Amino acid sequence: PPPLLEPLFPPQPGASPGCAERVRQHKVRLEWVRAEPAGLRGAVRVLNLAYEKVVSVRYTLNGWASCAEAAATYQPPGPADGITDRFAFLLPLGASAADTTLEFAVRYRVAGAEYWDNNEGKNYRLRGRQRVPPAAGPPQDPDSSAWIHFI
């Protein structure tokens, strides 16, 4: 089974008060993350500074000894505010995230500039643990729940 990822930060920073103002101020903010069997899925909100923009997530499983980068894809506007755009990402982790710490930061490149959301300098961190399969109980007698008893 895929590893269990426990966020060491509020997993929905976009739901916190003042999030829209932080996007305006810092140009990019993580909106939410969710662990799934395929990896870590999330969304990013960016200030719409120009039509062409590139959003990606840089991540590591070994304390930045090495890292990888995953591109985020533009999401058509739902309830559009006209000021920001939403991008979605998936970090394909597999079993490699078990018993380690996943760290990531979001990069936003637009109009010749680069902006980062690295959780106020702490990076976004998730603790990975191996899922423990449910313990098998003692075998049950198939007749233990029978309604009919013979005398």
Buried (B, 14 or more C-beta within 10 A) or exposed (E): EBBBBBBBBEBBBBEEEEBBEBBEEBBBBBBBBEBEEEBBBBBBBBBBBEEEBEBBBBBBBEEEEEBEEBEBEEEEEEEEEEEBBBBBBBBEBEEEBBEBBBBBBBBBBBEEEEBBBBBEEEBBBBBBEEEEEEEEEEEEEEEEEEEEEEE
